[in-house]
Structures are given as C-alpha cells and as structure tokens.
Amino acid sequence: MFRGQFKYSIDAKQRLAIPAKFRKAMPDAPLDSIVMTIGKNQCIEIYTFDYWKDVKEKEIELLDQNDPMTLMYIRKLTQYTHDLTLDSQSRVIIPQALLNHAKIKKEVVIQGVIDRMEVWDPDVYDAYMGSSDLPIEELGRLAKKK
C-alpha cells in the first residue's frame, strides 16, 4: 500500500529514484519490476508488475472492445504503458512520452495513492489540488463507491 508524498528531481538521463518507503511497500513483488503508464489529470502512474498483471489487465479485459470509445481508451492507455526495471540504485528511466504527458521538466511530486504511485509536475499537482476548496469531510461524503 502506497501512502505519503515525496519531492524529488529527475536527473539529466530522465531517471527517477523510487522512495525507499514505497520500495518497502512492494514486498510481494520483484523490487525491480514496475509498470509505468499515463495517468489521469496529467500525471504518471506506477504500479508493481504483479498488481498490473493481476488486477489492471483483468479490468481491461472486461471492457467491451467492440465499443469505439472503449477501444480508443484501451489503445491510448496501452500505447503509453511500459514494463520497466529499476537499476541498482532503485532508479527508473521515465520514457519521454510520459514526461511530455505529465509536463514534467525536472522537479516532481511522488504521491502514494493506495494501489499505485503517481508522479506529477509540482505546478500541475498544485493546480489540481487547488481546484477544490471543499474540506476533506465533504470530499469524503461526495466520493463515489464502485
């Protein structure tokens, strides 16, 4: 389970270090295998390889691939999905297409969101988080269940 937030920088080779706290949250998965993909609201999502394989792919398989909009969603999602390996210093190279999607230049916010990590440009993240001034209690009341 991923919780918390960290501010990091990506280096000149587009490498991002995965926070130690998040590496420890992946005990049942190979620590060097992750899936990185396009995220909602202009972020990048990072999943453990096992979670992606067991949960996300099954969710995608349940979608109606005869529906044109559903097929567009699947194609857009999978064109930006990468299986990646962490190096010996727990860094991963972020593909340029994902950096462009998230408008990331150098600084990033890494946010734990229960089943995944999200990587944001700080300005995009601040604008998103500032888009609602509702108190947490009200947001909780309005949150929809599956």
C-alpha positions in Angstrom: 0.0 0.0 0.0 1.4 3.3 -1.1 0.8 6.4 1.2 2.6 9.7 1.6 4.2 12.2 -0.6 7.8 13.0 -1.6 9.5 15.7 -3.7 12.3 14.5 -5.9 14.1 15.5 -9.1 14.7 13.6 -12.2 18.3 13.6 -13.5 19.7 14.5 -16.9 19.2 10.9 -18.1 15.4 11.1 -17.1 15.9 8.8 -14.1 13.7 8.9 -11.1 14.6 7.3 -7.8 11.7 5.4 -6.2 11.4 6.4 -2.5 12.6 3.8 0.0 9.2 3.9 1.8 7.5 2.9 -1.5 10.1 0.2 -2.2 9.3 -1.3 1.2 5.6 -1.3 0.3 6.3 -3.8 -2.5 7.4 -6.8 -0.5 5.5 -9.4 -2.5 6.6 -8.1 -5.9 10.0 -8.3 -7.6 11.5 -5.0 -6.5 13.0 -4.3 -9.9 9.8 -4.7 -11.9 7.2 -2.0 -12.3 4.7 -0.8 -14.9 4.6 2.9 -15.7 1.7 4.4 -17.6 -0.3 7.5 -18.5 -2.3 8.7 -15.5 -5.5 10.8 -15.1 -5.2 14.6 -14.6 -1.7 14.8 -16.3 0.3 12.5 -14.0 2.2 9.3 -14.5 1.0 6.2 -12.7 3.4 3.5 -11.4 2.2 0.0 -10.4 4.0 -3.1 -9.2 4.3 -5.6 -12.1 2.3 -8.2 -10.2 -0.5 -5.7 -9.4 -0.7 -4.7 -13.0 -0.8 -8.3 -14.2 -3.3 -9.5 -11.6 -5.7 -6.5 -11.5 -5.3 -3.9 -14.2 -5.1 -6.3 -17.1 -8.2 -8.2 -15.9 -10.0 -4.8 -15.6 -9.0 -4.0 -19.2 -10.0 -7.5 -20.4 -13.6 -6.9 -19.0 -14.1 -3.9 -21.2 -16.2 -4.1 -24.4 -13.7 -3.9 -27.2 -16.5 -3.6 -29.8 -17.3 -0.1 -28.4 -15.3 2.5 -30.3 -14.7 4.8 -27.3 -13.6 1.9 -25.1 -11.2 0.7 -27.8 -9.8 4.3 -28.0 -9.3 4.2 -24.2 -7.5 0.9 -24.3 -5.3 1.9 -27.2 -4.3 5.2 -25.6 -3.6 3.5 -22.3 -1.5 0.7 -23.7 0.5 2.9 -26.1 1.9 4.7 -23.0 2.3 1.6 -20.8 5.9 0.4 -20.2 7.3 -2.5 -18.2 10.4 -1.1 -16.6 13.3 -2.3 -14.4 14.8 -0.4 -11.5 18.6 -0.1 -11.6 20.9 -1.0 -8.7 20.2 2.4 -7.1 16.4 2.0 -7.4 16.0 4.5 -10.2 13.9 4.1 -13.3 14.1 5.9 -16.6 10.9 7.7 -17.4 10.0 7.5 -21.1 9.9 10.9 -22.9 6.3 10.4 -24.0 5.2 10.1 -20.3 7.3 13.1 -19.3 5.6 15.1 -22.1 2.1 13.9 -21.0 2.8 15.0 -17.4 4.6 18.2 -18.4 7.5 17.2 -16.1 10.7 19.1 -16.5 13.0 18.3 -13.5 11.2 18.5 -10.2 8.4 16.0 -9.3 5.9 15.2 -6.6 5.6 11.4 -6.0 2.3 10.7 -4.4 1.3 7.3 -2.9 -2.4 6.5 -3.8 -3.1 3.2 -2.1 -2.5 0.8 -5.1 -0.1 3.0 -7.1 2.4 5.8 -7.1 1.7 8.9 -9.1 4.4 11.2 -10.4 3.4 14.9 -11.0 4.9 18.1 -12.1 4.7 20.2 -9.0 2.8 23.1 -10.7 0.3 20.7 -12.3 -0.2 18.9 -8.9 -0.7 22.2 -7.0 -3.2 23.4 -9.6 -5.1 20.1 -9.4 -5.1 20.0 -5.6 -6.2 23.7 -5.5 -9.1 23.0 -7.9 -11.4 22.2 -5.0 -11.6 24.1 -1.7 -14.0 21.6 -0.2 -12.9 20.3 3.2 -11.8 16.6 3.4 -15.0 15.6 5.2 -17.1 16.9 2.3 -14.9 15.3 -0.3 -15.3 12.0 1.6 -19.0 12.3 1.6 -19.1 13.0 -2.1 -16.7 10.2 -3.0 -18.4 7.5 -5.2 -18.1 3.8 -4.5 -17.7 1.2 -7.2 
